[in-house]
Amino acid sequence: MKILVINAGSSSLKYQLYDMTDESVLAKGLVERIGMDSSILTHKPTGKQDVTEVSEILEHTTAIRKVLGMLIHEEHGVISSIDEIQAVGHRVVHGGEYFKESALVDGPAKAEIRRLFDLAPLHNPASMMGIKAAETNMPGVPQVVVFDTAFHQTMPEKSYLYAIPRVLYNKYKVRRYGAHGTSHEYVSETAAEFLNRPIEDLKIITCHIGNGASITAVQGGKSIDTSMGMTPLEGLMMGTRSGDLDPAIVPYVMNKEELTVNEVNSMLNKHSGLLAISGISSDMREITEGMEKGEPNSTLAFEMYEYRLRKYIGSYAAAMNGVDVIVFTAGVGENSVVLRQKVLEQLTYLGVELDEELNKVRSGDPRRISSANSKVEVLVIPTNEELVIARDTHRIVQTANSKE
């Protein structure tokens, strides 16, 4: 079965085409600047030369039509006909409480995704545009939605409820939902496979550290707590997000600066975090370079970032009464040698012992960076959220076909 995986943003669309016989990627790419007359399609067919095309793409239906055209292109294509694509899998950020797992796209599913627009106003509407565009271009092809929040639906009430009037949960479902669920699920399962141990027996802390960042406590293969909240703003200090802060700061700053709700929301999501403290960048690579040059603001930004990350790891070790495995993943987690070192050298009380030479190794494969004497296994595992989407899509479509 060949499956097209789509991650639609408001002005962008990422895609990968999988052959599920061996889970190989036939092609992948990105459409940028949707809605403009100078949209960019970057297509990367496996085993062939990459190609970039600039044209007018005003909406997602055209974007997917262009992608499909590239996939069957005589020179740059990887399949002979669109009919070879037997299913489409979509990344959707927010599934609320309704979606506890991935699901086939049907009328009720689409209605529920629309209902959740308020909880993910930047993401769910874009996902719906991707779903509609796929339906238009590939009528009759089954589609599956895979949710960032679904993996965290195993959290108990004590983890997901906020200590605010219960009526706000009952009426509006104000609670912790988390994010990056497909990544946390993938790397925790991969960690168990790498160690050749049953995931049911493991206490794992997964650290998805990118421009957006979250940590999850995974006990027995299930998420029992995660750092992001009702929205991705809560939790760790991130590239441009503030992470945890005293909620009283919001009305205080609004009154002092005469800010609107939208303005303060923008401040906390787009102008805070590493960018705000360093004053130069939200990119950890640039922060690290600044720190190495002795720039005080870059040094402070790095130290705050590392400190909060380490605090969360400690809190989740406490929540699970111990930890067997710590996993680093995503852009910063996979690539920042210095961040991993600074975090881990302060976790010796847990029995963590870092192998500094292993930590410096660059590899695209799962690898161990803890020493042989470490009581806690520390792994670096490249995440693969698209593969999780493809696998779920394959499973759900096969199950649906077997029932017909």
N, C-alpha and C positions, 0 to 999 in steps of 0.2 A: 504494500500500500504506500502510495506517495502522498505526503501531507504537507500542506502549505501552512506555515506558522506566521501569524501576523501580530505585530505590536503597533497599534495605531495611536499616534498622538494627535493633538489638535492641528499641527502643521507638518507632521512627519509620519512616516510609515516604514517600520523595519519588517523585513521578511526573511524567512529561511524555508527552503524546500527540502524535505527529508524523504529518503527512501527507507522505509521502516523494515525492509528485509534485513538490513544490517545497521540501521540507524545512522546511515551516512548522510552528510549534507551535500546535496547536489548543487545548490546555489544559495547565496544570501545577498542581501543588499539593503539599501536605504533610499527612501524618497524624502527629500528635504524641501522646505519652503513651499509646501502645498498652499494654494491660494494666491500664488504670485505668477507672473509671466516668465520668471527665470527660475523655475523649480529645477532641482537637481536629482537625477536618478543615478545612483551608483550601484552597479550590478557586478557581483563577483561569482562567476560560475567556477565550480571546482574543476581544476585541470585546464582551465582556459584563461585567457587574458581578461583582466578587469576592464569594464567599460563605463564611461560616464556620459550621460545625456542631459542636456539642458533644454527645457521646453516649458510651455505654459501648462501648468496643472492646477486647476482652480478648485478641485475638490477630490475627495477620497475615491469616488467611483472611477474617475479618470486615472488616479494614481495606481489603483489595482489593475486597471486595463493595461496601463503601460508596463507594469510588472509582469503580467501574464504574457504580454507581447515579447518581452525580453526573454522569458523562460522558454518560449518556443521559437525564438529567433534562429534563423538558419545558421548564423555564425556564432552568436553568443549564447544560444539556448542550450538547455540540458534535457528537454523532453520534446517529443514530436507533436504532441497535441495537449490542449488544456484538459481534455477528457482523462488524461493520465492522473490528474490530481483528484484523489478520491475523498478527501476531507480537508477541512480548514480548521485550524485551531487558533483561538484568539486569546491574548493576554487581556484580562480585565482586572483593574486594581481592586475594586471594592465589591464584595459579594454579600456584605451585611451578615445577618444571621440566617438569611434564607438559603444561601449557597454554602453548604458545609463541605462540598466537593465539586469537582468539575461537572459540567452538565451539557447535554445537547441543547442547541439553540432552537427554541420553539416560541410560540406566542407568549406563554406565561413567563418564560425566562427573559425575553426581551422586555416585557412589561416590568419585571422586577428590577432589571438593570436600570431602566429609566427611573424607577422609583428611588433608586439609590443615588441619583445624580447629586442630591444635596450633600451626601457624605463624601463624594469624590468629584466635585464640580470641574476639576481640571482634567480628570482622567476618564471617568465613565462615559461622558458624552462622546469623547473621541473614539472610545472602543465601540460604541454603538454606530458611529459613522463607518468604522471599519467593517462591522458586521453587515450593515446595509449595502456597502460597496461590494462586498464579496457575494452577497445574495444576488445583486444585479448582474455581476459579471459571470457568476457560476451558479445559475439557478438549478436547484435540485441537489446540489452537492451538500452533504451534511456538514454542519459546523458545530464546534464545541467551544465553550467558554471555560477558561481556567483562571482561577481567582487568586490574587496575591494574599487575600485574607483567609482563604479556606483552611489552610494548614493550621491556623491558630484557633480554629473553632473548637479545639479540644481543651482550651484553657478553662479552668474552673471559675466559678463566680468570684471567688476571693481574688483572682488575678485580673479579671476583666472589668469588674465593676469599679466605678469611682465613688468616693465617699461624699456624694451629693444627694439631694432628695431623690428618692427612688422613682418618683413620678416622671422624672426626666428620662429615665431608662424605659419605663413602661410606655410613655407616649412617643418618644423620639429615638429610642434605642441609643442613647448616649452611653457609650462604653468603649473599652479598649478593643480594637480589632487587629492591630498590627499590620505589617506589610512584608514584602519580600518573601512571602510564604513558600513560593516555588523554589527559591534559592535555599532557604533554610531546610526544606524537605530534602532537596537533592543532595546537599553536602552532608547532612546527617546520615542519610542512607549510604552515601559513598564512603563516609568515614567508617561505618560498621563493616562494609564490604572490604575496605582496605586493610582493616585490622583483623578481618576474618573472625569477627565476634558478633553474636546476635544483638541486634539493635535493642531488643527488649531488655537486655541486661545492662545497657549503657546509660550513663548520665552525660549528656553532651551539651556544651555551650557553643553555639554557632555564631560567628561574628561576621556579618555581611557589611563590610566597610568600603563604601564607595562615596560618591558625592552625597548620596543619601545613605544613611547607615542605620542598622538595627542589630540587636543581639537577641537571641532566643535561647531559652532553657528547654532542652529536648530530653525528656525522661521516658525511657521505654519506647522511643520512636514517636512520641507525641509532644506537641508544644504545650508547655504548662505555664509559660509566661514569655512576654516579648516586650521590647523597649518602646516601640512605636505605639501610639495610642489610638484614639478615634480617627486621627489623621496622622500622616507621616511627620508631623511637626514635633511630637513628643519624643523624649528619649535622649539619645546621644547628641552631642555637638556635631554638626555636619558641615558640608561645604558652605551652604548659604542659609541653613536653618539653625535656629537658636538651640533646639532641643529643650530639655527641662528648664523651667524658670518659674518663679513665684507668679501665680496668675494675677496677683494684685498689681504687678508691674503694668499690665495692659491698661486698665482704666487710669492709672496714675500718669503714664506717659501720654495717653490720649488727651487727658485734661491739660497737661502742661504744654504739649505741642499742638493741641487742637487738631488731632488726627481723626480721620474717619475710620470706620471699621475696616474698609478695604485697604486703607493706607497702613494701618498697624499690622494687618494680615500680611501685606506685602513685605513690610519691614522684617517680620519674624521668619518668613519663608524664603525671601530672596536677597535680603541685605544683612543677614546675621551670620552666625557661625564663624568658620575660618576667615571668610572674607571680611567680616566686621572687625575681628580682633587683629588680624595681620595688616589690614588696610591695603593689601596688594593683590590677593588672589584667594579663590576658593579651592585651588588645586594643591593637593598635598605635596606634589613634586616641587612646586615653586615655594611652598612654605618651608620644606626641608632645605632647599637651596639657600633660602634667606636665613634660616637658623644656622647653617654651616658658615655663613658669612658674618654671623654675629649680630644680625638684625634683631633688636629686642622684641619688636612686635610679632615677628615670625616665630621667635622662640616661645613667647607667651602663648601664641595660638596653638603651637604644637603641644606644649605642656598641658594646656587646658583640655585639648582633644584627647591626648593620651590618658590623662588622669580620669576623665569621665568614662572612657572605655574600660579602664582597669576597675573602676568602682562598680560598673555594671557586671563585669565578670565575677567579681567577689560576691555581689549580692545574689547572683544566680547560683553560685556554688553553695551559698547559704540556703537558698530556696530549695535546692535538691538534696541538701545534707551531703554535699560532696560533688566532685566532678571527675569523670574518667577521661574525657576528651575535650580539648578546646580546638575549634576549627576557625581558621581565618580564610575569608573568601572575598570576592569582588575586587574592583580595581585597586583600592588602597590596601586591603587586606592581603591580596595576592602579591603585591609588588613592593610595598614599603618595608624594606629590611629593617630600617631604623625604628619604625613604629612598633613592629612586632617585638624587637629586642627590648625596647624601653618598657613595654607592657609586661613582658614575660619575666624580666629580671626583678620585677617587684611582686611576683606571684610565687616566690619560693616557699611561703608559708603553706601553700596548697600542695607542695611537693613538686612544683614545676621546675624542671631543669632544662635550660635551653642549650642546644648545640649550636654555637655561633657560626661554625662553618656550614652546617646544613642549612641554617637560616639564610645564608648568602647565596645558596644555589638558586638559579633561575630555571624553571621548568614549567611546562604546560600540563604536567601530570600531577596527580595527588602525591604528596610527599610528607615525610615526617621531619620535623625540625627540633624535636625534643631529644635529649640524650637518652642513652640506654638505661641510665639510672633514674630517669624521671618517673615519678609516681603518676603523673598525668601525661597522656599522649597529647602532643600538640601537632596538628596537621595543617598544611596549606592545601586547599582543594579548589581548583578553578571551578566556578559555578557554571551551570548550564541550564538556565531557566527555559530556553527554547526547547531543549530535549525533553524536559518534564512536560511541557505543553504538548509536544508531539506524541509522547508516550500515552498521556491521558486521552488525547484525541483518538489515537489508534485503538485503545482499549474500549472506550465508550462507543465508538462507531462499530467496532466488531461485535460488541455485546448487543447493540441495537439491531444489527443485521441478522444475528443468530435468532432473534425473537420473531423476525418477520416470516 
